[in-house]
Amino acid sequence: MRAHASVMHLDLDAFYASVEQRDKPSLRGKPVVVGGISGRGVVSTASYEARVFGVRSAMSTREARALCGHAAFLYPRFHAYKKVSEQVFGILRELSPLVEPLSLDEAFVDLAAADLPDLEVDTVTEIAARIRAEVAEVTGGLSASVGLASSKFIAKIASDLDKPDGLVVVSPGTELDLLRPMNVKVIPGVGPATTERLRRAGIHTVADLEQVSVEELVRLVGRSHGTNLHQLARAQDDRRVEPERETKSVSVESTYDTDLTDRPLMEQILTRQATEVAARLKKNGLSGRTITIKVRLYDFTTINRSATLAGPTDQAGAIARLARALLGELFTAGETAGGVRLLGVGVSGLADWIQEDLFGDDTDEDTEPDLPLPEPARRPTWAAGMDVVHAEMGRGWVWGSGRGVVTVRFETAETPAGPVRSYAVDDPDLQPFTES
């Protein structure tokens, strides 16, 4: 453990929704939900105005509409989020050479590698406040919550304590005082299943967890998970800030408009996805040993099943065969009986070499699907939230579309809330807008 609070965790608040509110003046101060907005969609991010009504990320869009039907439901604009992310990461990399990205809106920064006069609490607090101000300036007003601590684990917890727009410093030596009253769910990897196992054993808080031996935790949740919980319950985390995060996996997944129930059809879909995964692996000179299928059921329960090969492969046939076998196990257990809304294949345990003779050639009689496969759910041509430009009215964004009509609000981040107009979907004067 470090002697100073020199690990910083920065998290942009309600990132996707905040970018949408910045770029769409009429949505500022109003509930905004970003994600897949069809009946089969899932919420990616909700603005704080939407969260008041109970909307949360990973919730079904259908449920979000029931809770907050007056919100603006928008498809993601990843080009806009990536641009903002690059601006923020530029600021962080000017501060320290050791910046570990976790996602577009989240990163660890090692202040011990920065050019600072010292690492005392007052100094790192002042630096963090300056960074937050710079982020707000370059992004046009977006806020960031920051945690400072002696480890990555505690820094991430700290950044969540005073959201949005918060700054929390956990002084070295006070980590356990912070952790002990918290629910065990605060520990990474403690999801609903682990929480229930711990609850049955009478373990509710981190203080409870701290009293349990590593042997008992291994018995309850398995060796790897149990050992990790034993360490984190004692605030033991010596992970370094890693500036280069290697690709951990390559995967393909799709959500479908109609629940899938037919096993041969799902096997063909997995085969097609395995072919796409293999192509990506080969393109990047990678191979992998662990094959995983992801299955999201009709009730949003998500099941992951994995198996590990003796050596790494980039062959579509090998990946597909194992993926189909894993699916077969789920069918045998009756876990897919209610229908499947999402199906995916992934390869992890990546390497930059291939054991050539492990599988022989890649011939597989089922590599090419021979059943008519359903198309994954796709966003409409005129997706709510997308940027457009009109020959007369200028730039705006799609408010909604349907029945041959697209409705646009004409405004940008630099203008006041603008007027709303409707056009035929094939109006030649209305075109998608892409910044050059």
Summary of the structure (lengths in Angstrom):
residues: 436
radius of gyration: 24.2
end to end distance: 47.0
largest distance: 71.0
contacts: 1404
relative contact order: 0.11
helix: 34%
strand: 26%
